[in-house]
Amino acid sequence: MTGFRSPSSGLRALRPAAFGADPSGERLARIRRSPHFKDGVFQNPGGTASTRPSVSSLELAKVYFDKDERPRRAPTGTVPVHATTLADIAKPPATGLRLTWMGHSSVLAEIDGQRVLFDPVWGERCSPFPFAGPKRLHPVPLPLAALGPVDVVVISHDHYDHLDMPTIKALADTDTLFAVPLGVGAHLEHWGVSADRLRELDWHEATKVGGLTLTATPARHFCGRGLRNTQHTLWASWVVAGDEHRIYHSGDTGYFEGFQDVGAEHGPFDATMIQIGAYSEYWPDIHMTPEEGVRAHLDLQGGRPHGVLLPIHWATFNLAMHAWADPGEGTIASARAVKAPIALPRPGEPFEPTAETVPREPWWRGVAAAPAGGWPAADALTEAAIKTSADSAAREQDATTGDAPQGKGEASGEPEVVPAG
């Protein structure tokens, strides 16, 4: 009949644009050829990870809405955001490496003359709807348009708190490239990013952007944006290596032994950006606790306190039942125990990980509910920890006859996707 539309086509027409698009055509064929795709879904390293809470929705709701604990999951006052200015980021970093944590997992990395933007989320809510879902607990440090040119945007996976449609649409009007895990390109094309600006990678594949090599590395997580979770888009951590520096972004992940493999293949790193928030005993396979995050950092550094750990995936959205300040406090305690140097910048505060001046103050304590007995000592990064890291770097320098340590498995100079191993 002329003008007839099936019910399914009507439902597709009502589908929110923020749901993105499912992979199809050659993209779907490539997914099915992936060695990490089996039985119709992408597989986690080391076997199946539980992606659902281990308790019923009713039990989870009782914990989540507990009237005594719920106030502790948000700041008690205005979060002290550093109002990033053009002056902060216009001058090249003196050391060649500068990181600016924009909140949650969004980080601007200026590395060896290139600008890399990880998981940019400038939206007010990490949700497909503007009127519902987790809302920001602090404003973005600067407007997206004031960020300046970005060479490449790196996406870890397609969850709303890492892949934000309004942010991607704004960046689609620029000249930036996008490095994304396999399948995620379908969402970006749906939102206006042209295919020739996409670098879509499977685990252990790499691409070159300017003088940088970007490698997608394994993570232990899952994907999904719509009402159905088809597991047809991959999740990844990322290694970015330049001529002088190398950094690591964990994306979202549970702890697994693969961190050691990534460190052996690509490390050590001048800085790691590690997820330490939104963890819970109800979903231990897919998010790390602060203690696990510090352990992952050490694994990536070959077991030695090398480089600086930047805690990410916390403070911006309320996504779990732990207190708002717990990820920061847990990272301090865990890092102190193993003398691992950490950086504690306010959202929007640029710092150079390889410089002597790294922010170390627990800035959140002024706007967080204090625990019973008060806050513990705040010496998060002691002189002993700094000296341990410096001595470790010096030993590695000596062992390589004066050259900076280089990771293995870098890609060739091909402009497109190449095997990284």
QUIFEN-V874590 format. One line per field, one symbol per residue. psi: psi as a letter, one per 30 degrees, with the letter a starting at -180 (. if undefined). burial: + if it has 24 or more other C-alpha atoms within 12 Angstrom, else -. A space follows every 50 residues. Layout:
psi = ???
burial = ???
//
This chain:
psi = kkgkkleeeeeeffkkfffakkklbeeeeeeffkfgkkhglkklkgakkk gkkglleeeeeeeegkfefeffgllfakkikkikleeegekkkeffkkkj jglbgkkjjjjhglkkjkhkjflfkilfkffllklkfllkflkeffflkk ekkkkelglfgfjjeeeeeeffgagllkkllkfffeeeefggkkefgkjj klkglllkjbgkkkkkllljbaakeafkjfhgkllllkkjkaeflklkkf bkklklffeeeeeeefalkfkkjkkglhllffifffkkleeeeeeeeeef gggkikakkjklhlfekjgafllefeeeeeeeeeeeeghkklkillkfjk ljfglfjkkfkiffffglkklkflklkgiejleeeeeeeeeeeeeeeefg hflkkkllgllagkfaklkf.
burial = ----------------+++++++---++--++-+-++---+++++---+- +------------+-------++++---++++++---++---+--+++++ ++++++++++++++++++++++++++++------++++++++-+--++++ ++++++++++++++++++++++-+-+++++++++++++++++++--++++ ++++++++++++++++++++++++++----++++++++++++-+++++++ ++++++++++++++++++++++++++++++-+++++++++++++++++++ ++++++++++++++++++++++++++++++++++++-+++++++++++++ ++++---+++-++++--++---------++++--++-+++-++------- ----+++-+++----+++++-
//
